[in-house]
Amino acid sequence: MKAEDPLLQIIGLTLERQRSFLLQIPRLFIQQGEILSLIGPNGCGKTTLLMALAGLLRPRSGQIIFKGEPIHRLPNPLTYRRRIAMVFQESLLLNTTVWDNVSVGLKFRGVRKSLLREKVMENLERFHITHLSRRLARTLSGGEAQRTSLARAFAVEPEILLLDEPFSSLDLPSTEALMEDLETALRETRTTTVFATHNRTEALRLSDRMVVMNSGKIRQIGTPGHVMNHPADPFVASFVGVENISPGRVLACKHNRLIISVAGQEIEALGDLPAGTEVTVCLRPEKIFLSAARPLQGSIGFNALKMPIRRMVFVGSYARVYLDGLFPRVAILDHREMPTLPLETGQMVWASFAAASVQLIASENMGA
């Protein structure tokens, strides 16, 4: 294996059940030390892919290559499995103490007692559960149990860590605290990690790259910033939080400025597409500014549309404002803006947004 080669590669991987494909992955690589997130809705294939990477599901075709060697050709299957650790949605702990759970992988590997104690203590401290070391697993809360599962995984110093929605069963405070500790642990150890989640906020926080999946296929791969700002198709746009999505058509293009017809109105966007191009117009709700009076147009490439408020949903320090129009339909208003607007159903407001905030997906880029 050369230094620049990926640690793990997937080539032509397919997996099926009852003649239906669960996975169809032409190519995917994972570099040494990176955190790769698999995001997508429930049933999209994230867990199935993790199970295949763990060697727990046998693919119909294709290869999983670890350090340049297909894993099915390794003389001993345990050679690969002992280099990975997996943490599931639900903590799968032995009915014994926290200490015994964290140490079990080290015992299987024949680690001498002095080193075993050192590694267990290090990871109990890493996940702040030293005080629980003599507690029985069945007495732990959900957050404590998941901390124990993570400590057990890190104790064996895996070359690859597989995480299957480890926060899905936790409440928000527990998730926030555990995510902070996990993030610190991953950055300190530089452990190569594949992290499956349906929560884009978790993926954005932890990932070096994101893989958006649906129906067992990869829809887009890229850095979090690229996927969020340049979604490959309407499905990806919708899943990463672009709530204002509508078909449109380029009417004119001049000096990288586009006039787009969308929902019976004209808006400006940036780009270089010929007139007549069919596009999907995407606009994030947080990019829209709401005002009672028409805003002053400070620069070229500024859009302002007037429409009534249909309803509001208050969520903590911000409000989701649903507009009674075809585009845009949803805006987000933070607490600083709320006093400037009469937030009443039927109230007319101006929805303004910069041309640079409009994301366009040309029809030829939309895959299945």
PyMOL commands that set and color helices and strands:
alter all, ss='L'
color gray80, all
select helices_A, chain A and resi 46-53+71-73+77-81+98-108+113-126+130-132+137-139+142-155+172-189+200-206+224-229+234-239+285-287+338-340+355-357+363-365
alter helices_A, ss='H'
color red, helices_A
select strands_A, chain A and resi 8-17+20-30+35-39+61-66+69-70+84-87+160-164+192-197+209-214+217-222+244-254+257-262+265-270+278-283+289-291+302-315+318-323+330-334+348-354+359-362
alter strands_A, ss='S'
color yellow, strands_A
deselect
rebuild
show_as cartoon
